[in-house]
Amino acid sequence: MSSRKKRNGYIFDFKSWTKKDESYNQIIYDCEKIKKINEENFENSEGVFYIKDLAENMSSITQEEIIKYLRMFYDFDYNQCIDSKGKHITQDDYNSMIKNMNITWHSNIKGETKPTIVKFGVAKTRLKIKSYPTERNAYKNYDDKHNRFVESALYFGDEVIVIHESMDSKWYLIICRDYVGWVKKEGIKLCSRVNFIKYLEESDLVISCDENVYAIMNSKKIKLPLGSSLPIYREKEQYFECYLPQGEGNLSEKEIVILSKKQDIRRGFLKLNKRNILELSFKLLEEPYSWGGENKGRDCSAYVRDVFKCFGIILPRNASEQKKIKGAKILDISKLREDEKLEALNKYAIAFPIFLPGHVMIYLGEENGSGYIIHDSGGFYKEGKLIGGNKIVVTDLDVETSKGLKYLDELDTILLFE
């Protein structure tokens, strides 16, 4: 234990968890198996979308279909909130935001509105995905730091299908691989369907394996968060030339994006083994917690999603959907005793996602009789007192939720890749 790095009693060195165990280097799935996992998720799991299939088959969309997509993620019930200035958001405010959606909501709408012609594009900057087409923020109370109108984030180069536009013409309603929501129109580069599908089909990719990876496009520095990927146009000795797809006009060209090889990037997805999963998990250690990715960080489920994106595995955005995907084995441990749970974790869960209601973590292993996790925590407790969190941390499973319930007691699911 003396060689391990410790802080406040918790173990913070990823190498200490990988040990000298050759099994941690064994490939869990090859590329073909991962492809099948993704196909299974696209076909049968909630919260993930097969963008290529949609792009090939969707030319237009009705108001009825738009509402179905929105209802997958939102109920739009009025909730008492305050904005960033401390002003209460009223029912009239909500009605105004819903009106700006430019959608006919009543039930008998079939045939009353013309279908919307869909568009295709990529994010040319990091964008917030919001539940309403509005600049306004919403917080539960004056102490709340989480903007409840922010749902997720698009990273540079992420593909989207545009299915609607707001009444004020400032927002697009988009479908991406793992969400539906509103993004700033100015942040999307549109392209033709043909070029969009070509971009999606690219398999020669550069993968960002760290949070401090940057690209240069048109003399501008652009951050590529861990899990980001871009197709390669050509390789040079010191850098890769990647690209964004050609725009809509006949005279438009591919936009070239330069990535220096001195950064932590890989050509192609990483090999899926426990050592690589744990190493990537620790790359983001102590990154501040960020609800919905609003402040250029992550929350618990986005953290896990982005780690597994580096291997080509596409997980849903939300923890509640991640724990139910069809492409992996789901192990229900909710009825087990504490000792039985710990035994199951050590046997099956090392380097894999584990869940309690509303939270997802990556299991590290056992030390001195306690199970340890790395997770993006909004806050964890002991004996009713907040003792840490608001960042990606390593803790044991004896910490408690805000309701005073021990994590180990609350654990209910292992997401098993084997």
C-alpha positions in Angstrom: 0.0 0.0 0.0 2.9 2.4 0.5 3.4 2.8 -3.2 -0.1 3.9 -3.8 -1.0 7.5 -4.1 -3.6 8.5 -1.5 -5.6 11.5 -0.6 -8.1 11.6 2.2 -7.8 7.8 2.5 -8.9 7.2 -1.1 -6.7 5.6 -3.8 -6.1 7.9 -6.8 -3.5 6.0 -9.0 -4.9 4.1 -11.9 -1.8 1.8 -12.1 -2.5 0.5 -8.7 -5.8 -0.8 -9.8 -4.6 -2.6 -13.0 -2.0 -4.6 -10.9 0.4 -7.0 -12.6 -2.5 -9.1 -13.9 -2.3 -10.1 -17.6 -6.1 -10.6 -17.7 -6.4 -6.8 -17.6 -4.7 -6.7 -21.1 -7.0 -9.4 -22.6 -9.2 -8.0 -25.4 -12.9 -8.2 -24.3 -14.5 -7.5 -27.6 -13.1 -7.1 -31.1 -14.3 -4.5 -33.6 -16.9 -6.8 -35.1 -18.4 -7.6 -31.7 -18.6 -3.9 -30.8 -20.3 -3.2 -34.1 -22.9 -5.8 -33.3 -23.4 -4.3 -29.8 -24.1 -0.9 -31.3 -26.5 -2.4 -33.9 -28.4 -4.2 -31.1 -28.5 -0.9 -29.1 -29.7 1.1 -32.1 -32.4 -1.4 -32.8 -33.7 -2.3 -29.4 -32.5 0.2 -26.8 -34.0 3.6 -25.8 -31.9 6.7 -26.0 -29.6 5.8 -29.0 -30.3 6.5 -32.6 -28.9 5.0 -35.7 -28.1 8.2 -37.5 -26.9 6.6 -40.7 -30.2 4.7 -41.1 -32.2 7.8 -40.4 -30.2 9.8 -42.9 -30.7 7.2 -45.6 -34.5 6.9 -45.0 -35.7 10.2 -43.6 -36.5 13.0 -46.1 -39.2 14.8 -44.2 -40.9 14.6 -40.8 -44.4 15.3 -39.7 -45.4 17.4 -36.6 -46.7 14.2 -35.1 -43.4 12.4 -35.5 -41.5 15.4 -34.1 -43.7 15.3 -31.0 -43.0 11.6 -30.6 -39.2 12.3 -30.6 -39.6 15.1 -28.1 -41.8 12.9 -25.8 -38.9 10.3 -25.6 -37.0 12.8 -23.4 -39.4 15.5 -22.1 -42.8 15.9 -20.4 -42.8 19.7 -20.5 -44.7 19.9 -17.3 -44.5 23.2 -15.5 -41.9 23.2 -12.8 -41.3 26.1 -10.4 -37.8 27.4 -11.1 -35.8 30.6 -11.1 -33.6 32.0 -13.8 -30.0 33.2 -13.5 -31.2 36.6 -12.2 -33.3 35.0 -9.5 -36.5 35.8 -11.3 -39.3 33.1 -11.0 -40.1 31.4 -14.3 -43.8 31.6 -14.6 -46.3 29.5 -16.5 -46.5 32.3 -19.1 -42.8 32.1 -19.5 -43.1 28.4 -20.2 -45.9 29.0 -22.6 -43.8 31.5 -24.5 -40.9 29.0 -24.8 -43.2 26.3 -26.0 -44.7 28.7 -28.5 -41.2 29.3 -29.8 -40.9 25.6 -30.6 -43.2 26.3 -33.5 -45.0 23.1 -33.0 -48.7 22.3 -33.2 -49.3 20.3 -30.0 -53.0 19.4 -30.1 -53.8 15.7 -30.6 -55.7 16.0 -34.0 -52.9 17.3 -36.1 -52.6 14.7 -38.8 -52.8 16.3 -42.2 -53.0 19.9 -40.8 -49.4 20.9 -41.3 -46.9 20.3 -44.0 -44.1 17.9 -43.2 -40.7 19.5 -42.5 -37.9 18.8 -44.9 -35.0 17.4 -42.7 -31.5 18.8 -43.0 -28.1 17.3 -42.2 -25.0 18.7 -40.5 -22.2 18.6 -37.9 -21.4 20.7 -34.9 -18.7 23.3 -35.7 -18.2 24.1 -32.1 -19.3 22.7 -28.7 -23.0 23.3 -28.2 -25.5 22.9 -25.4 -28.5 20.7 -26.1 -31.4 22.4 -24.4 -34.9 21.3 -23.6 -36.4 24.6 -24.9 -35.2 27.0 -27.6 -34.2 29.7 -25.2 -31.1 31.5 -23.9 -32.8 31.4 -20.5 -31.5 29.2 -17.6 -33.5 27.5 -14.9 -32.6 26.5 -11.4 -34.6 24.7 -8.7 -33.6 27.3 -6.0 -31.1 30.0 -5.3 -28.5 27.5 -4.2 -28.9 25.2 -7.2 -25.9 25.3 -9.6 -27.4 23.0 -12.3 -29.2 24.6 -15.2 -32.3 22.5 -15.7 -32.8 23.6 -19.3 -29.4 22.0 -20.3 -29.7 18.3 -21.3 -26.5 17.4 -22.9 -23.7 18.7 -25.2 -22.6 18.3 -28.8 -18.8 18.1 -29.4 -17.0 19.5 -32.4 -17.7 17.3 -35.5 -20.7 15.5 -34.0 -23.3 14.5 -36.6 -26.9 15.8 -36.3 -30.2 15.5 -38.3 -32.1 18.8 -38.1 -35.8 18.0 -37.9 -37.3 21.4 -37.0 -36.6 25.1 -36.5 -37.8 27.5 -33.8 -40.2 30.3 -34.5 -37.5 32.9 -34.0 -35.2 31.1 -36.5 -32.4 30.9 -33.9 -32.6 27.3 -32.9 -32.5 23.9 -34.6 -34.3 20.8 -33.1 -31.8 18.0 -33.7 -31.4 14.3 -33.4 -27.9 13.2 -32.5 -26.6 9.7 -31.6 -28.0 9.8 -28.1 -30.4 12.8 -27.7 -33.0 15.0 -29.1 -33.0 18.7 -28.2 -32.5 22.3 -29.2 -29.1 23.8 -30.2 -28.0 27.2 -31.5 -28.6 27.3 -35.3 -25.3 29.2 -35.8 -23.3 26.3 -34.4 -24.3 23.8 -37.0 -22.6 23.4 -40.4 -25.2 22.0 -42.9 -24.2 19.6 -45.6 -25.9 17.5 -48.3 -27.4 14.1 -47.5 -24.7 12.4 -49.7 -21.8 14.1 -48.0 -23.4 13.5 -44.5 -23.6 9.8 -45.2 -20.1 9.7 -46.5 -18.9 11.4 -43.3 -20.8 8.9 -41.2 -19.3 5.9 -43.1 -15.7 7.0 -42.5 -13.9 4.3 -40.5 -10.4 5.8 -40.5 -10.7 8.1 -37.5 -8.6 10.1 -35.0 -9.8 9.5 -31.4 -9.3 12.0 -28.6 -8.0 10.1 -25.6 -7.6 13.1 -23.2 -9.4 16.3 -22.3 -6.5 18.5 -23.4 -6.6 17.7 -27.1 -6.9 20.6 -29.5 -7.4 21.0 -33.3 -6.8 23.9 -35.6 -9.3 24.9 -38.2 -9.2 28.2 -40.1 -6.5 29.4 -37.7 -8.8 28.8 -34.7 -8.0 26.5 -31.8 -10.8 24.0 -31.1 -11.0 21.7 -28.1 -11.7 18.0 -28.7 -12.9 16.5 -25.5 -12.1 12.9 -24.6 -14.2 10.6 -26.7 -14.4 12.9 -29.7 -13.5 11.6 -33.2 -12.8 13.0 -36.6 -12.3 11.3 -40.0 -8.8 11.4 -41.5 -8.3 13.2 -44.8 -4.6 12.4 -44.9 -1.7 11.8 -42.6 1.5 13.9 -42.4 4.6 13.2 -40.4 3.8 15.5 -37.5 0.0 15.7 -37.7 -3.2 14.4 -39.1 -5.4 16.3 -41.5 -9.0 15.6 -40.6 -12.1 17.2 -42.0 -15.6 18.4 -41.7 -17.9 17.5 -44.6 -18.4 19.6 -47.6 -21.3 22.1 -47.2 -24.6 22.4 -49.1 -23.4 24.6 -52.0 -21.7 23.2 -55.1 -18.7 25.5 -54.6 -18.2 24.6 -50.9 -15.2 22.4 -49.9 -14.2 20.2 -47.0 -12.9 22.1 -44.0 -9.5 20.8 -43.0 -8.8 20.3 -39.3 -5.2 19.8 -38.1 -4.4 17.6 -35.1 -0.8 17.4 -33.9 0.5 13.9 -33.1 2.1 15.2 -30.0 -1.3 15.1 -28.3 -2.9 12.0 -26.7 -4.8 10.9 -29.8 -5.1 7.5 -31.5 -5.7 6.4 -35.0 -8.7 4.1 -34.7 -10.6 3.1 -31.6 -8.7 1.7 -28.6 -8.7 -2.0 -27.9 -11.4 -2.8 -25.3 -9.6 -4.2 -22.3 -9.8 -3.5 -18.6 -6.4 -1.7 -18.5 -7.4 0.8 -21.2 -10.9 1.4 -19.6 -9.3 2.2 -16.3 -6.5 4.4 -17.8 -9.1 6.4 -19.7 -11.3 6.7 -16.6 -8.5 8.3 -14.7 -7.7 10.8 -17.5 -10.6 12.9 -16.3 -9.9 12.6 -12.5 -10.9 15.8 -10.6 -12.7 17.4 -13.7 -15.5 19.5 -12.2 -19.0 18.0 -12.3 -21.2 19.7 -14.9 -24.9 19.0 -15.1 -25.7 18.2 -18.8 -22.2 19.3 -19.8 -23.1 23.0 -19.4 -19.8 24.3 -18.2 -17.7 22.2 -20.6 -17.5 19.3 -18.2 -19.7 16.2 -17.7 -22.1 14.6 -15.4 -22.0 10.9 -14.3 -23.5 9.4 -17.4 -21.7 11.6 -19.9 -18.5 10.6 -18.2 -19.1 6.9 -18.6 -20.5 7.4 -22.2 -17.3 9.3 -23.3 -14.9 6.8 -21.8 -16.6 4.0 -23.8 -16.8 6.1 -26.9 -13.0 5.8 -27.2 -13.6 2.0 -27.9 -16.4 2.7 -30.4 -19.2 1.7 -28.0 -22.2 4.0 -28.2 -24.1 4.2 -25.0 -27.3 6.2 -24.2 -26.9 9.7 -22.7 -28.8 9.0 -19.5 -27.9 6.6 -16.7 -31.5 5.3 -16.5 -31.2 4.1 -20.2 -27.5 3.0 -20.0 -28.4 0.4 -17.4 -31.0 -1.2 -19.7 -29.2 -1.4 -23.0 -29.8 -4.6 -25.1 -26.2 -4.9 -26.5 -24.6 -5.9 -23.2 -25.5 -8.3 -20.3 -27.4 -6.7 -17.4 -26.8 -8.2 -14.0 -29.4 -7.4 -11.4 -27.8 -7.3 -8.0 -30.5 -5.3 -6.2 -31.7 -8.3 -4.0 -28.2 -9.4 -2.9 -26.8 -8.8 0.6 -23.8 -6.5 1.0 -21.3 -9.4 1.0 -22.9 -11.0 -2.0 -22.9 -7.7 -3.9 -19.2 -7.2 -3.2 -18.5 -10.7 -4.3 -20.4 -10.1 -7.6 -18.7 -6.8 -8.2 -15.2 -8.4 -7.8 -16.1 -11.3 -10.0 -17.9 -9.4 -12.8 -17.7 -5.6 -12.6 -14.1 -4.5 -12.6 -13.7 -1.7 -15.1 -17.4 -1.8 -16.0 -20.3 0.5 -15.3 -22.3 -0.1 -12.1 -25.5 1.7 -11.1 -27.6 2.8 -8.3 -30.8 4.8 -8.9 -29.9 8.0 -10.8 -26.2 7.4 -10.7 -23.6 5.5 -12.7 -20.0 4.7 -11.7 -17.0 2.6 -12.9 -15.9 -0.2 -10.5 -12.2 -0.3 -9.7 -11.9 -3.2 -7.3 -11.7 -4.1 -3.6 -9.2 -2.8 -1.1 -9.2 -3.7 2.6 -12.7 -5.1 2.4 -14.2 -2.1 0.6 -15.3 -1.8 -3.0 -13.9 1.3 -4.8 -15.4 3.3 -7.7 -14.4 6.2 -9.9 -17.4 8.5 -10.7 -18.5 12.0 -11.6 -20.2 12.9 -8.4 -22.5 15.9 -7.7 -21.9 15.2 -4.0 -21.5 12.3 -1.6 -22.2 12.1 2.1 -21.3 10.4 5.4 -23.6 10.4 8.4 -25.8 13.1 6.7 -22.9 15.4 6.0 -21.7 16.4 2.5 -18.0 15.4 2.5 -17.0 15.7 -1.2 -17.9 15.5 -4.8 -18.8 18.0 -7.5 -16.0 16.5 -9.6 -14.7 13.1 -10.8 -13.4 11.3 -7.7 -12.4 7.9 -6.4 -14.4 6.8 -3.3 -15.3 3.6 -1.6 -18.9 2.2 -1.7 -19.4 3.1 2.0 -20.2 6.7 1.1 -23.8 7.7 1.2 -26.4 9.4 -1.0 -28.1 12.7 0.0 -30.8 10.5 1.5 -28.3 8.8 3.9 -28.3 5.5 2.0 -25.0 3.7 1.6 -23.9 3.3 -2.1 -23.3 -0.4 -1.6 -26.8 -1.0 -0.3 -28.3 1.0 -3.2 -26.4 -0.7 -6.0 -28.8 -2.5 -8.3 -27.1 -3.1 -11.7 -23.9 -4.2 -13.3 -23.5 -3.5 -17.0 -21.4 -6.5 -18.1 -19.2 -6.7 -21.1 -17.7 -10.1 -21.4 
